[in-house]
Amino acid sequence: MARIHVILFFCLFALVQNQSSAATLEWVDLINKGDNELSQGCRENANGYYDLALQLIDKSGVKDQSLLDALNMLKDRYPVGNCVERVQILQRLVFVQEKMFGPTNSGVAQSLTSLAESYWTLGRCREAEKLLKRAIVIFKNASMTEESANTINSLAYYKEKRKPREAVELYKQVLEIRTNQHDDFQIAVTEMHLASLYARLGFCRQAEALLKSALQLAEKHKHMLAAHDDFKIQHRLANIYLQQGKYVDAEQMYKDLIAKYQDQESRSIDVDHLWFIDGMTVPYNPPFVQTMWDYACLLKKQKRIKDALQLRDKALSMGVTSEEWKEGRWWWQDVETMFNNGY
């Protein structure tokens, strides 16, 4: 009798395993079909397949690694920005990971950072901050220095606009970790972020020192940095000089940058949104145009209005389109009025 029970047990176990395997094959097939729809630009159809895959997983009762694999696959199929479906999947992923591995598992921390990113895009900033802080603690306790630095950096980035002073302290932590790691590339990137915040807060000397350090690292490791990152750093440093009233230093750096931007390839490089000086409210422009704007601002501050107008003409002759300048017409009209009034 006992032998029959054992045989029945193994038969049932094999049946469950086969059903689980079949279910796994089916949801993988559905995800693949969704990927195919997505590759053809049919996001709505793709989401339909992904939803069916998740429903199938629920019905199959899968509770092991297969469930984690499915959730990990599905979370990457939904866009980060403003996507409720991605949030729901990540919430479930965190819950399953905590049940399987405990709340202090590094995998849980990774999922928490992903969930925090989605929360932030949905405007759920307090919840996002709470999750990131929890993830940082997990990474630190696990001596995962790189992951800890990345997560602190993410928290600092999210705090830049609303709480810049808190972001400064967080970037300082990241810079300390990067310095101890002797990671020159990440040191330069962090110094740029920190310098931007210092400039916003009016701490120009600190910003200048950081940008000079970042520029040295950029010149030392050009093979490691993105194309023309040194241009980006020089531009920000020139703006810092302008902000401090160091007009001679600022002008020389603007001139050097404009000379570099003579090359069409350099002018087409995409860079981050740069600082605006003298109260100009001008939308983002390509880096070459932005350099011209900031240099013109310097000339206006010095009441060198004729030189500013010549700079505009030079920019237009070098291929800058009138479309790129149209949002600043009001500013140039002001400059022309000053010129006509004898400045």
SVG drawing of the C-alpha trace seen along z (x, -y; Angstrom):
<svg xmlns="http://www.w3.org/2000/svg" viewBox="-6 -107 52 109">
<polyline fill="none" stroke="black" stroke-width="0.4" points="0.0,0.0 2.8,-2.4 4.5,-1.6 1.3,-2.5 1.2,-5.9 4.8,-6.6 4.1,-5.8 1.0,-8.0 3.0,-10.8 5.7,-10.7 3.1,-10.5 1.3,-13.6 4.7,-15.4 5.6,-14.6 2.2,-15.8 2.5,-19.1 6.1,-19.6 4.9,-18.9 2.0,-21.4 4.4,-23.9 6.8,-23.4 4.0,-23.7 2.8,-26.9 6.3,-28.2 6.6,-27.5 3.3,-29.2 4.0,-32.4 7.5,-32.6 5.8,-32.2 3.3,-35.0 6.1,-37.3 8.0,-36.6 4.8,-37.4 4.5,-40.6 8.2,-41.4 7.5,-40.8 4.5,-43.2 6.6,-45.8 9.4,-45.6 6.8,-46.5 5.7,-49.5 2.4,-48.0 2.7,-48.8 -1.0,-48.2 -0.9,-44.7 2.3,-43.9 0.8,-44.9 -2.1,-42.6 0.3,-39.6 2.2,-40.6 -1.0,-40.9 -2.0,-37.4 1.4,-36.0 0.9,-37.4 -2.6,-36.0 -1.3,-32.6 1.4,-32.7 -1.3,-33.5 -3.5,-30.6 -0.6,-28.1 0.2,-28.7 4.0,-29.0 5.7,-30.1 9.4,-29.3 12.2,-30.8 10.1,-30.6 7.8,-33.3 10.8,-35.5 12.1,-34.9 8.7,-35.8 8.3,-39.0 11.9,-40.1 11.2,-39.6 7.9,-41.4 9.1,-44.5 11.6,-45.3 8.8,-45.2 7.0,-48.2 8.4,-51.7 9.8,-53.3 7.9,-56.6 4.4,-56.9 3.6,-53.2 1.2,-51.7 1.7,-48.2 5.4,-48.3 4.8,-49.5 2.4,-46.7 4.9,-44.1 7.8,-45.5 5.6,-45.6 4.9,-42.0 8.5,-41.2 9.6,-42.8 7.0,-40.9 8.0,-37.5 11.7,-38.2 11.2,-39.1 9.2,-35.9 11.8,-33.7 15.1,-35.3 14.3,-37.7 13.9,-41.5 17.7,-42.2 18.5,-40.3 20.6,-42.3 18.1,-41.2 15.3,-42.9 17.4,-46.1 17.9,-46.0 14.1,-45.7 13.5,-48.5 15.7,-50.9 13.7,-50.0 10.4,-50.5 11.7,-53.8 12.5,-55.0 9.0,-54.3 7.5,-55.9 9.5,-59.1 8.2,-59.3 4.7,-59.0 5.3,-61.8 5.3,-59.5 8.5,-61.1 8.2,-60.3 7.6,-56.7 10.5,-56.6 12.9,-58.2 11.9,-55.8 12.6,-52.8 16.0,-54.2 17.1,-54.8 16.1,-51.2 18.1,-49.9 21.2,-51.9 21.1,-50.3 20.9,-46.8 23.8,-47.5 25.9,-49.0 25.3,-46.1 26.2,-43.7 29.4,-45.6 28.2,-46.2 30.1,-49.5 29.4,-50.0 25.6,-49.4 25.5,-51.6 27.2,-54.5 24.9,-54.1 21.8,-54.2 23.0,-57.2 23.7,-58.9 20.2,-58.2 18.7,-59.6 20.9,-62.7 19.8,-63.1 16.1,-63.0 16.7,-65.6 18.5,-68.1 15.5,-70.2 13.5,-70.2 16.2,-69.8 19.5,-70.9 21.3,-71.2 20.5,-67.6 21.6,-66.5 24.9,-68.2 25.5,-66.1 24.6,-62.9 26.9,-63.7 29.7,-64.3 29.1,-60.7 29.3,-59.4 32.5,-61.4 34.1,-59.9 33.3,-56.4 34.5,-57.0 37.7,-58.5 38.4,-55.5 37.7,-53.3 40.2,-55.4 37.5,-55.5 38.6,-58.6 35.7,-58.5 33.0,-58.3 34.9,-61.0 34.8,-63.4 31.0,-62.7 30.2,-63.2 32.3,-66.4 30.3,-67.8 27.0,-67.1 28.2,-68.5 29.6,-71.6 26.3,-72.3 24.5,-72.3 27.2,-74.5 26.7,-77.0 22.9,-77.0 23.4,-77.6 26.0,-80.4 29.0,-78.5 31.1,-79.4 34.5,-78.8 33.7,-75.3 32.1,-74.8 35.2,-76.2 37.5,-73.9 35.5,-70.8 35.2,-71.6 39.0,-72.2 39.5,-68.8 37.0,-67.2 38.6,-68.8 42.0,-67.4 40.5,-63.9 38.7,-64.3 41.9,-65.3 43.7,-62.4 41.1,-59.8 39.6,-60.9 39.4,-57.3 37.1,-56.6 34.7,-59.5 31.9,-60.2 32.7,-62.2 33.7,-65.8 32.9,-65.6 35.8,-68.0 33.9,-70.5 31.0,-70.2 33.2,-70.7 34.9,-73.7 31.5,-75.3 30.4,-75.0 33.7,-76.3 33.4,-79.3 29.9,-80.0 31.2,-79.8 33.9,-82.4 31.1,-84.6 29.0,-84.1 31.9,-85.3 32.7,-88.2 36.0,-86.7 35.3,-88.1 38.8,-87.7 39.0,-84.0 35.4,-83.4 36.0,-85.1 39.1,-83.1 37.4,-79.8 34.4,-80.8 36.7,-81.6 38.5,-78.3 35.2,-76.4 33.9,-78.3 37.1,-77.4 36.6,-73.8 33.0,-73.9 34.1,-75.0 34.1,-71.3 30.6,-70.2 30.9,-66.9 31.6,-68.7 28.6,-71.1 26.2,-68.2 27.2,-66.5 24.3,-66.3 25.0,-67.5 23.1,-68.2 21.0,-71.3 23.5,-74.1 23.2,-77.0 21.7,-80.3 23.1,-83.6 21.8,-87.2 18.2,-86.1 17.8,-84.7 14.9,-82.2 16.0,-80.4 15.1,-76.8 17.8,-74.2 20.0,-74.8 22.7,-72.6 26.1,-73.1 27.6,-75.3 24.6,-77.7 24.6,-77.7 28.2,-78.7 27.4,-81.6 24.5,-82.6 26.6,-82.6 29.5,-84.5 27.1,-87.1 25.8,-87.5 29.3,-88.2 29.7,-90.9 26.4,-92.4 27.4,-92.5 30.5,-94.5 28.3,-96.7 30.3,-95.5 27.1,-95.6 28.7,-95.9 30.9,-92.8 27.7,-90.9 26.0,-91.7 29.1,-90.7 29.1,-87.4 25.5,-86.8 26.3,-87.4 29.3,-85.1 27.1,-82.3 24.7,-82.7 27.5,-82.6 28.8,-79.4 25.6,-77.6 23.4,-78.3 19.9,-78.6 17.5,-81.4 15.2,-78.8 17.7,-78.0 17.8,-81.7 14.1,-82.5 13.2,-82.0 15.9,-84.6 14.7,-87.3 13.4,-89.4 16.8,-89.3 18.6,-90.4 16.0,-93.1 17.1,-94.4 20.7,-94.3 20.0,-96.1 18.1,-98.8 21.1,-99.3 23.3,-99.5 21.1,-102.1 21.2,-104.1 24.9,-104.4 26.2,-101.6"/>
</svg>
